[in-house]
Amino acid sequence: MNNKVLVIEDNEQNLYLVRFLLEKHGFIVHEARDGMEGIALASNLLPDLILLDIQLPMLDGYAVAAQLRLDPALRNTPIIAVTSYAMMGDREKVLAAGATGYIEKPIDPVTFVNQICEFLPQ
């Protein structure tokens, strides 16, 4: 498996864990630490999957997801929100902004890779 994954995450510990888990399973991981960097990198990289934190500096994940969906080359790219926002309505709000799926933090290292693989084309 050599899928390219863009992780847009500003927390170093979360980024380290996600990168470790993905690389262990053969993913090629690219990183952005804020929304603007993530949008620019996604447009150039055209990843197979985007993992998107919601609490980001500059642009929050809702705005990032909406902006990514405006790019025709990224319109069908799975965007998975990986967030600690777990209140009633948060899932619906992030999906309405353009995310394909939603995974709550803290992530479960045992199931995380399987969860994101569900969103990749077979």
N, C-alpha and C positions, 0 to 999 in steps of 0.2 A: 504494500500500500504506500503510494507516494503522493497522497493528496496534499495540496497546499492549503494551509489554514492560516488565516490572518486573525490574530488575537489582539483586540483593542481593549487594553486593560492598564490602568495606572498604578495599581497596587503591585509592588515587586514580589511579595510572597505569593499572591494569587497567580501572577504571571509565571513565576518559577514553577509552581506546582502544575499548572496547565501545560506549560512547555515540556516539562519532564514526562508527564503522562502521554502526551501526544507523540513526542519523539521516540519514546520507548516502544510505541506501536507503529513506527514507520512514517509518521506524518512529517511533512516539511513545514516548520513553524516560522512565521513572520510576525513581528510585533510592532504595535503602535501604542504609544502611551497617552494619547489624547485623541479627541474626536476628529480634529482637523487633520492630524497626521494619518489617522486611520482611513479617512475618506481619500486622501491623496494616494496612500499606499494601495488601497483596494483598487482604485482606478488603473494604476500601473501594473499591479500584480495579477489582477483577475483571479483571486483565489477560488478554490473549490468550496470553501466554507468560511464564514466569518463568525468568530465568537466575540460578542460585544457586551462589555460592562455597561451599565446604565449610568452609574455615578462617575462621570468623567469630567476633567477640567475643560474649560472653554465651551464645548458643545456636549450636552448630555446625550446618552445613548438613544433617546427618542429622536432627537434631531439628526443624529448620525444615521440611524436606520432610515429615516425619511429621505435624507439626502442621497444615501446609497441607492435607494429605489428609483431615484430620478435618472440614474445612469443606465442607459439601455443595456450596456455590457454586464451590469450587475443585477439587473431586474430579477433574474431567476436564481441568483446565488443564495443558498441558504444562509440566513442570518440568525444565529442563536443567541438570545440574550442570556447572559450568565450573571445573575444579579442577586443581591440580598433583599431586593424589594419583593416582599412576599405578602403584602396586605391584599385584602379583597379588592379586585379590580386592577391590580398592577399587571397581571398576566395579560389581561385584555387590552390594557393601554399600550403595552409594548408590541403586542401583535398588531394592533391597529396602526402603529407607527411604521410597520413594515417588517418586523421580525417574523421569522418562520417558526421559531420555537423558543422555549423558555426553560432554563435550568436554574434552580435555586442554589445560592451559596449558603453555607459552605458546600462545595462539591464533594461528592462521594468518590474517592479515588478508585474504588472497585467497579463502579458502574459508569463513570463519566465517559470513557471512550465509547462504550456501547451506546450510550445516550446520543452522542453526537453522530455516530455512524448511521443512526436511523434517518438522518437528514441528508446523507450523501447519496448521490445516484449510484445504483448498483452496477 
